[in-house]
Amino acid sequence: MQISVDAALNRLDQDKIQLFAKVMEHGSMSVEIYRPQKTDLQTPHRQDELYVVISGRGEFLNNGKRSAFSPGDVLFVPAGVEHRFENFSDDFVTWVIFYGPNGGEKP
């Protein structure tokens, strides 16, 4: 399986209202491309997740801790944890990788 950023963005662009598009699945793993507009309204997810920042810069709030992010950064969020992107640039786009069982993997 393989998908390019351009191909994933094309899927996202097919529906101008859509902020994310699922582009790959295998077992418990799924990959989405995510492009929030102005505000990130996410709520906690049932699976662990990784974000791989494609473009843009901003701040990431993860379980009450704020950190800066930029292209190429990888961010981890355990299942059930409050998180969101804030103060991000208009060109912000990220891969989102969900994996593992509901409730997250055991540390």
Secondary structure, DSSP 8 states (H G I E B T S, - for coil): ----HHHHHHHHHTSTT-SEEEEEEETTEEEEEE---SS------SSEEEEEEEE--EEEEETTEEEEE-TT-EEEE-TT--EEEES--TT-EEEEEEESSTT----
